[in-house]
Amino acid sequence: MLAYRHSFHAGNHADVLKHLVLMAVLAYFRDKDKPYWVIDTHAGAGLYALDGKHAQTNAEHLDGIARLWRRDDLPPLVQDYVTRVAELALAAGSPEGKALTRYPGSPALAASMLQAGDKLKLYELHPSDFTLLRGHFGGRREVSMHQGDGFAGLKASLPPPPRRGVVLIDPSYELKDDYRHVFDAVKDSLLRFSQGTYLIWYPVLRRPEWQRLKERLERLEVKWLNVVMRVTQPDDEGFGMQGSGMFVINPPWVLEGQLREVMPWLTERLAQYPGAEFQLRSFEPKLSRG
Ligand SMILES: C[S@@+](CC[C@H](N)C(=O)[O-])C[C@H]1O[C@@H](n2cnc3c(N)ncnc32)[C@H](O)[C@@H]1O
């Protein structure tokens, strides 16, 4: 049985980076007047109580979303994300004008960006988180929920009928095999739906597996963008997440410029030590002239 529960980590620095990039990509898709699908292979519970027992255990959101909360100097991209978080949190019972007590996960954020004809497909394996997810989105026709393996679900979902789609792959990497599964899923998905936009989240840890995944992804002959933010050091025993990355395949053309503008500011705001840093790399295959 999987032990990971995202409720212990909701709204931390990694959620901020992941959800900021997700919202920037979805805003681009929404602004083009054609339907699209969003597939979230590892959905989690969908919405989290920051004043609940799990989130309060390490209060990770205090070094994440709480550092952006109620500031009046947010860059526009961050402002859009924080405003959306605020709207969803308020609707879920977070008191107005006070500290944030609810945080929307990727399903809630993505669902809020859907327009007529768009669809959101969610996969979640953990029975308790799936029950919570169903409680949040049950009854919305444009949202379908599946309790099962997101990697298998992705295979069965591609290509999406509108031939426009965003895929978020966001495992907990609780199992070492997840690194390999992610890469295999990406390779397979590109064969099925080469024009899709794929967002792959990964942690920055002392253990080396994430670096191998990053290197393998960066060797793919597709258009990609990779943003990594390191905000803290490992703890005394060498454990703990130092930061995280988002690898985006077929990113909207505006995304790199948006992130170049925002990442220095965001890294400074979320820094927990003087060595905090970000890296932004991108690649575009040369067109073959046959
Ligand atoms: C990092 S959390 C997801 C957070 C969510 N995407 C968000 O941003 O709000 C990862 C989730 O994947 C679930 N999970 C683990 N293995 C899975 C699998 N093979 N298929 C689907 N879900 C899985 C876990 O139970 C956990 O809820």
The ligand as a MOL file (V3000), in Angstrom:
LIG
                    3D

  0  0  0     0  0            999 V3000
M  V30 BEGIN CTAB
M  V30 COUNTS 27 29 0 0 0
M  V30 BEGIN ATOM
M  V30 1 C 2.3780 14.4170 -5.7230 0
M  V30 2 S 0.8070 13.7310 -5.4590 0 CHG=1
M  V30 3 C -0.2130 14.5320 -6.6390 0
M  V30 4 C -0.4600 15.9880 -6.4000 0
M  V30 5 C -1.3580 16.6570 -7.4140 0
M  V30 6 N -0.9610 16.3620 -8.7740 0
M  V30 7 C -1.3530 18.1520 -7.2230 0
M  V30 8 O -0.4970 18.8410 -7.8160 0
M  V30 9 O -2.2060 18.6690 -6.4930 0 CHG=-1
M  V30 10 C 0.9530 12.1320 -6.1810 0
M  V30 11 C -0.3080 11.2950 -6.0900 0
M  V30 12 O -0.1490 10.1470 -6.9280 0
M  V30 13 C -0.8400 9.0520 -6.3370 0
M  V30 14 N -0.3080 7.8570 -6.9990 0
M  V30 15 C 0.7990 7.1390 -6.7160 0
M  V30 16 N 1.0130 6.1960 -7.6590 0
M  V30 17 C 0.0210 6.3280 -8.5750 0
M  V30 18 C -0.2820 5.6940 -9.8020 0
M  V30 19 N 0.4740 4.7160 -10.2940 0
M  V30 20 N -1.3510 6.1130 -10.5050 0
M  V30 21 C -2.1430 7.1260 -10.0310 0
M  V30 22 N -1.9040 7.7720 -8.8770 0
M  V30 23 C -0.8290 7.3900 -8.1520 0
M  V30 24 C -0.5540 9.2160 -4.8730 0
M  V30 25 O -1.5230 8.5300 -4.1020 0
M  V30 26 C -0.6090 10.7470 -4.7090 0
M  V30 27 O -1.9000 11.1490 -4.3300 0
M  V30 END ATOM
M  V30 BEGIN BOND
M  V30 1 1 1 2
M  V30 2 1 2 3
M  V30 3 1 2 10
M  V30 4 1 3 4
M  V30 5 1 4 5
M  V30 6 1 5 6
M  V30 7 1 5 7
M  V30 8 2 7 8
M  V30 9 1 7 9
M  V30 10 1 10 11
M  V30 11 1 11 12
M  V30 12 1 11 26
M  V30 13 1 12 13
M  V30 14 1 13 14
M  V30 15 1 13 24
M  V30 16 1 14 15
M  V30 17 1 14 23
M  V30 18 2 15 16
M  V30 19 1 16 17
M  V30 20 1 17 18
M  V30 21 2 17 23
M  V30 22 1 18 19
M  V30 23 2 18 20
M  V30 24 1 20 21
M  V30 25 2 21 22
M  V30 26 1 22 23
M  V30 27 1 24 25
M  V30 28 1 24 26
M  V30 29 1 26 27
M  V30 END BOND
M  V30 END CTAB
M  END
